[in-house]
Structures are given as structure tokens and as C-alpha cells.
């Protein structure tokens, strides 16, 4: 994301925030769930 890098380098925090929101909206519109687990089982710690 060149726009995000440019916004941070020039310290345009409003533009950086808008870029992040836009990227998130694109992900959610496509139906992707970035934090969803692939399996339904809980991850268990090894015993021992």
C-alpha cells in the first residue's frame, strides 16, 4: 500500500486512517474474515 506509506512518511494521519479504513472495508465487502479460524476446534496447549 503505497498510499499508506506516503501518508505516514508525510505525517498525514488523517489520510493514513482513511487508507486503513478503506482497506478494511474492501476486505469485509469481499466476505473475508481476517480473524476467523479455519477449523472449528479450539487450539489446545500441549499437556506436560
C-alpha positions as CSV (number, residue, x, y, z in Angstrom):
1,X,0.0,0.0,0.0
2,X,2.0,2.9,-1.3
3,X,-0.6,5.4,-0.2
4,X,-0.4,4.4,3.4
5,X,3.4,4.5,3.4
6,X,3.3,8.0,1.8
7,X,0.8,9.2,4.4
8,X,2.9,8.0,7.3
9,X,6.1,9.5,5.8
10,X,4.5,12.9,5.4
11,X,2.7,12.5,8.8
12,X,-0.8,12.9,7.3
13,X,-2.5,10.9,10.0
14,X,-6.0,11.6,8.6
15,X,-5.0,10.2,5.2
16,X,-3.4,7.2,6.9
17,X,-6.5,6.5,8.9
18,X,-8.8,6.7,5.8
19,X,-6.5,4.4,3.9
20,X,-6.7,1.8,6.7
21,X,-10.5,2.1,6.8
22,X,-10.8,1.7,3.1
23,X,-8.6,-1.4,3.0
24,X,-10.7,-2.9,5.9
25,X,-13.9,-2.1,4.1
26,X,-12.6,-3.8,0.9
27,X,-11.7,-6.9,2.9
28,X,-15.1,-7.1,4.6
29,X,-17.0,-6.5,1.4
30,X,-15.4,-9.5,-0.2
31,X,-16.6,-11.7,2.6
32,X,-13.2,-12.3,4.1
33,X,-13.0,-12.7,7.8
34,X,-9.3,-12.0,8.7
35,X,-9.5,-13.2,12.3
36,X,-11.7,-16.3,11.6
37,X,-10.2,-19.7,12.4
38,X,-10.2,-22.2,9.6
39,X,-11.2,-25.1,11.9
40,X,-14.0,-25.1,14.5
41,X,-11.8,-26.8,17.1
42,X,-10.2,-24.8,19.9
43,X,-6.5,-24.6,19.9
44,X,-5.2,-26.6,22.8
45,X,-2.0,-26.3,24.7
46,X,0.2,-29.4,24.8
47,X,0.0,-31.0,28.2
48,X,3.1,-31.9,30.1
